[in-house]
């Protein structure tokens, strides 16, 4: 191929070089000759190589070019979502999350065995799951959809579930499906809803003869009390209330008494029967517990010069802690735990694979509050699960134990800041819901509330109106670069576009407040924010299928009596025989059709006129014996006949 005139001109212009090095003109001429040769000899291969090089450069530019403005929307990229929340990433961690599933092929393993579904990412369409090693906190105002989200968490749980709520929604939406896989135990001492009976009996005193158990249950009873609102957990161990209550619980269990007796002792500031019990079991009493009790009560004895402020505080705390015993149903509930059926077996619940406990009760801040009792039961289950995990393969519960605590600041306050920090590696999944950040601060204290939210994957639903909280969430979502184009036209008519870049929040506070129903803002650690859209529990396929089955069953029950009545009328019209009345369920059913004997009796009944005489029957002549039949040939084909 001849060299073009333009290239010759460039060569003649740039070929002179006094340095002895190849001139730029010679180099350019060599490049042109090489390219011309390749195009002439192998045009298809050359075009393919150019296309591959162009595609590689484009992909590199998309992935790494303009790094400052890449991912300019500020949300997590598809790669980040798949890496942290995707199905494959979670299933690849099954050896750690679920040691028992280590050898199970991923194609046979539902993602719900290792993760909690949170919907689909609106940006990328990737299905999002929260690993079962993470704790999740739901922030939503009343009616914002937290119950619809938490019900789905309960239904998808791969193991035992403990759910607490101040409403019946969690129970009504999930109990029928959970009952298909395991036992459903209800702890409803306040008869919430009226028609949901309690099937679980428990008394915190039972088992307190073990000092470790007495210490744990004292801690949780006081933690759930309105009197300790806002206190740090360390304050419990140093308080006089803690010292007295642990001594009461141990003494009550040694004598086979109940929490009702402990509440009665809390109204005896000078001397209680617990002191005499310690004298009776002095050789078994924990060291120093009797002295703790006597030292606190000494200030109220006659002639004592000690200040009574401490004693007053102790028994004021007790009076608020045991407010829930003012309700007669709860008194009966506590007594039933000492009946022949016995109380709740925590170990059996933990060893099950699909049992469910529902704790149902009203607001824990008023008279008859149930908070201390719920906190004690939930705390005891959690502590028992931690001990169980230490004996399991991988040092974790498998399947995990899941705690779904709705309105956690109201109905079931527990030390969530410590739980969410420790549960990750022990197979305990903690999901809690609150109406807002201020509600957490009011119940647990500001520092504890901050620590709690920092330990969890935060799931924020629309409708939050706390300005400070919205501003804080906006900051956590980060900032992004926004490119604004500017168009201009020059004097000669040429148009040009320039760009200016400005920094702005990824999500403004008002955008967080205005999240649509069914949308979740996921804020977790150093991952950019993700907005998903989840399926409410009432739109799930399994829930709809169960509802259809219930409707079919109800229609069948209503149709059965009508069909039976129709059959009776048909028999009466066809036979003129009135069928007998329907029997009770305890009697055998009556056949509505007339029997053969009844029909024969109807035909042989005497008519109004005398029938003609029946002629005598002729004598029967005996038949001659039949000739003996020839023997039957053996079965099979007679080949000789063909």
Helices and strands as residue ranges (DSSP letters): H 5-14, H 24-41, H 43-64, H 78-85, H 87-91, H 94-97, G 99-101, G 106-108, G 111-113, E 115-121, E 127-131, E 136-139, H 146-156, E 161-165, H 169-178, E 184-187, H 211-223, G 226-228, H 233-238, H 240-254, H 259-265, H 273-280, H 289-297, G 298-300, H 309-321, G 322-326, H 328-336, H 346-351, E 356-360, H 371-389, G 393-395, E 401-405, H 416-422, G 423-425, E 428-434, H 437-444, H 446-455, E 457-460, H 467-476, E 479-489, E 495-505, H 509-513, E 519-524, E 527-533, G 537-539, H 541-575, H 596-603, G 639-641
